[in-house]
Amino acid sequence: MRILPAVDIRGGLCVNLVHGDYNQETVFSDDPVAQAIQWRDQGGDLIHIVDLDGAKAGHCCIEAQLRALHAAKVPYEVGGGIRNMDTIERILATGADRVILGTAAHENPGFVREACAKWPGQIVVGIDANAGRVALSGWLDVTSTDAVEFARRMEQEGAARIIYTDILSDGGMKGPNLDATRAVTEAIRIPVTASGGMSSLADVRAVAALESVGIDEVIVGRALYLKVFTLPEALAVAKAASSG
């Protein structure tokens, strides 16, 4: 079980939102690159970068930070505002390990198919769900699309994995929605990254216990920033739970 520390960037700052609400923002660092380096140095072997400005604007707003991360030898994946092949190419050229498609995947499944064919293994689909329905554009637009069915469709288009975020859990510090995450995982064969609501080491242990069903990564954000637990502590718990 891998733990991916989250670095959400808005206005050049490292922030965290509650339930995806831009009006419920906490700034945790004025230097997202330094923050990502800190997580890397504490044992994070992949940093989850979210371009919050890009998610609303529809284009990448953080290329300078991504290039700085690559120069610092920080491994990272990127999501937010990635809606065409040119943007994917530019982001991968900065050194990203994986690119996460969200709104564009829903609006144009053929785009996912094309991207997966060109960059096999590097295209991930992020499914952000509100009460089981897919949400788009920085979680501002909740659709009628069922998250489980959408996950199946994205697997068919060639996605390497699904990142499943439960919006009503995210940032709330009340635990992840394991039932919803497991439902997505059991519907597909590709691996799933769990996201949203991680609030304790018990939550880390509970997610890690689901590795056998296909959840092999979990994204942790607010709990790390609030120092509820440390990244090394979470990594130790995940390792112990995964090994049985």
C-alpha positions in Angstrom: 0.0 0.0 0.0 1.5 3.3 -1.1 0.7 6.5 0.7 0.6 9.6 -1.6 0.9 12.9 0.3 -1.2 15.6 -1.4 0.0 19.0 -2.4 -3.0 21.1 -3.6 -1.8 24.4 -5.3 -3.9 27.5 -5.6 -2.6 31.0 -6.2 0.9 29.6 -5.9 0.2 28.4 -2.3 -0.1 25.0 -0.8 -3.7 24.8 0.4 -6.5 22.4 1.5 -10.2 22.7 0.8 -13.1 21.2 2.8 -15.5 19.2 0.6 -13.9 20.8 -2.5 -15.3 24.2 -1.4 -13.0 27.0 -2.6 -14.5 29.2 0.2 -13.3 26.8 2.8 -9.6 27.0 2.2 -6.7 26.7 4.6 -3.2 27.7 3.5 -0.6 25.4 4.8 2.5 26.6 3.0 3.6 29.5 0.8 6.0 27.1 -1.0 4.3 24.0 -2.6 7.6 22.8 -4.0 9.4 22.9 -0.6 6.4 21.1 0.9 6.5 18.4 -1.7 10.3 18.0 -1.1 9.5 17.6 2.6 7.0 14.8 1.9 9.5 13.1 -0.4 12.2 13.3 2.3 9.8 11.7 4.8 9.3 8.7 2.7 6.7 9.7 0.1 7.7 8.0 -3.2 5.0 9.7 -5.2 3.4 13.1 -4.5 -0.1 13.9 -5.6 -0.2 17.3 -7.1 -3.5 19.1 -7.7 -3.7 22.3 -9.8 -6.8 23.9 -8.2 -6.6 26.9 -10.4 -6.3 24.7 -13.5 -9.3 22.7 -12.5 -11.5 25.8 -12.7 -9.7 27.5 -15.6 -9.4 24.4 -17.8 -5.7 24.6 -18.4 -2.5 23.9 -16.5 -1.5 26.8 -14.2 1.5 25.2 -12.4 4.1 24.3 -15.0 6.8 26.3 -13.3 6.3 24.4 -10.0 6.3 21.1 -11.9 9.6 21.9 -13.5 11.0 22.8 -10.1 9.8 19.5 -8.6 11.5 17.6 -11.4 14.7 19.5 -10.9 14.5 18.6 -7.2 14.0 14.9 -8.2 10.6 14.7 -6.6 8.3 12.0 -8.2 4.8 13.3 -8.8 1.5 12.9 -10.5 -0.6 15.8 -11.6 -4.3 16.5 -11.9 -6.5 19.6 -12.6 -7.3 21.4 -15.8 -5.8 18.7 -18.2 -8.2 18.8 -21.1 -6.2 18.2 -24.3 -3.3 16.2 -25.7 -0.9 19.2 -25.8 -1.3 19.8 -22.0 -0.7 16.1 -21.3 2.5 16.2 -23.4 3.7 19.4 -21.7 3.1 18.0 -18.2 4.8 14.7 -18.9 7.7 16.7 -20.4 8.1 18.4 -17.0 8.8 14.9 -15.6 5.5 13.8 -14.2 5.0 10.1 -13.6 1.3 10.1 -14.3 -1.3 12.5 -15.5 -4.8 12.5 -14.1 -7.8 13.2 -16.3 -11.2 14.2 -14.8 -13.6 16.6 -16.5 -12.1 15.9 -19.9 -12.5 12.2 -19.4 -16.2 12.6 -18.7 -16.8 15.0 -21.6 -14.8 13.1 -24.2 -14.1 9.4 -23.5 -12.3 9.3 -26.9 -9.7 11.7 -25.6 -9.0 9.2 -22.8 -8.6 6.4 -25.4 -6.3 8.5 -27.5 -4.1 9.5 -24.5 -3.9 6.0 -23.1 -2.8 4.7 -26.5 0.0 7.3 -26.8 1.1 7.2 -23.2 0.3 3.7 -21.9 0.5 3.3 -18.1 0.7 7.1 -17.5 -2.9 8.1 -17.9 -5.1 7.9 -14.7 -8.7 8.9 -14.5 -9.8 10.8 -11.4 -13.4 10.1 -10.4 -14.6 12.7 -7.9 -18.1 11.7 -6.6 -20.8 13.4 -4.7 -23.2 10.9 -3.3 -22.2 8.4 -6.0 -22.4 10.8 -8.9 -19.5 12.2 -10.9 -18.6 15.8 -10.2 -16.6 18.0 -12.7 -14.8 21.3 -13.0 -13.2 21.4 -9.6 -16.3 19.7 -8.1 -18.5 22.6 -9.0 -20.8 20.6 -11.4 -22.4 17.4 -10.2 -23.6 15.2 -13.0 -26.1 12.4 -13.2 -23.4 9.9 -14.1 -23.0 6.9 -11.8 -19.4 6.7 -10.5 -19.2 2.9 -10.7 -20.4 2.8 -14.3 -18.0 5.6 -15.2 -15.1 3.6 -13.7 -16.0 0.7 -15.9 -16.1 2.9 -19.0 -12.8 4.4 -18.2 -11.2 1.0 -17.8 -12.5 0.1 -21.2 -10.9 3.2 -22.7 -7.5 2.1 -21.3 -7.0 4.0 -18.1 -4.1 2.7 -16.0 -5.9 3.2 -12.7 -8.8 5.1 -11.1 -8.3 7.7 -8.3 -11.6 7.7 -6.5 -12.4 10.7 -4.3 -15.5 11.0 -2.2 -16.2 14.7 -2.1 -18.4 14.6 1.0 -15.5 13.0 2.9 -12.6 15.1 1.5 -11.1 17.5 4.0 -13.8 16.6 6.5 -11.5 14.6 8.8 -14.3 12.1 9.5 -12.9 9.1 7.7 -13.0 7.8 4.2 -16.1 6.4 2.4 -14.8 2.8 2.2 -18.0 1.3 0.9 -18.2 3.6 -2.1 -14.5 3.1 -2.8 -14.8 -0.6 -2.6 -17.8 -0.7 -4.9 -15.8 1.0 -7.6 -12.8 -1.3 -7.0 -14.9 -4.4 -7.2 -16.4 -3.3 -10.5 -13.1 -3.0 -12.4 -9.8 -4.9 -12.8 -7.4 -1.9 -12.8 -6.0 -0.7 -9.5 -7.7 2.1 -7.4 -6.3 4.9 -5.4 -8.5 5.9 -2.5 -8.9 9.6 -1.7 -10.8 11.7 0.7 -11.4 11.8 4.5 -8.3 10.2 5.8 -8.3 11.3 9.4 -6.4 8.8 11.6 -4.0 5.9 11.6 -7.1 3.7 12.0 -8.3 5.0 8.6 -4.9 4.2 7.1 -5.1 0.7 8.5 -8.7 0.2 7.2 -7.8 1.2 3.7 -4.6 -0.8 3.7 -6.6 -3.9 4.7 -8.5 -3.5 1.3 -5.3 -3.9 -0.8 -6.3 -7.5 -1.7 -9.4 -6.2 -3.5 -7.4 -3.7 -5.6 -7.0 -0.5 -3.5 -3.2 -0.2 -3.6 -2.7 3.5 -2.9 -4.3 6.1 -0.7 -4.0 9.9 -0.8 -3.5 11.7 2.5 -3.7 15.5 2.8 -5.2 17.4 5.7 -4.4 14.9 8.4 -0.7 15.3 7.6 -0.9 19.0 7.5 -2.7 19.1 10.8 -0.1 16.7 12.2 -2.7 14.2 13.3 -0.1 11.6 12.3 3.2 11.7 10.5 3.9 10.3 7.1 6.4 7.8 8.5 3.8 6.6 11.0 1.2 6.2 8.2 3.7 4.3 6.1 4.5 1.9 9.0 0.8 1.3 9.6 0.1 0.7 5.9 3.0 -1.7 5.6 1.9 -3.7 8.7 -1.7 -3.9 7.5 -0.8 -4.8 4.0 1.4 -7.7 5.1 -1.5 -9.1 7.2 
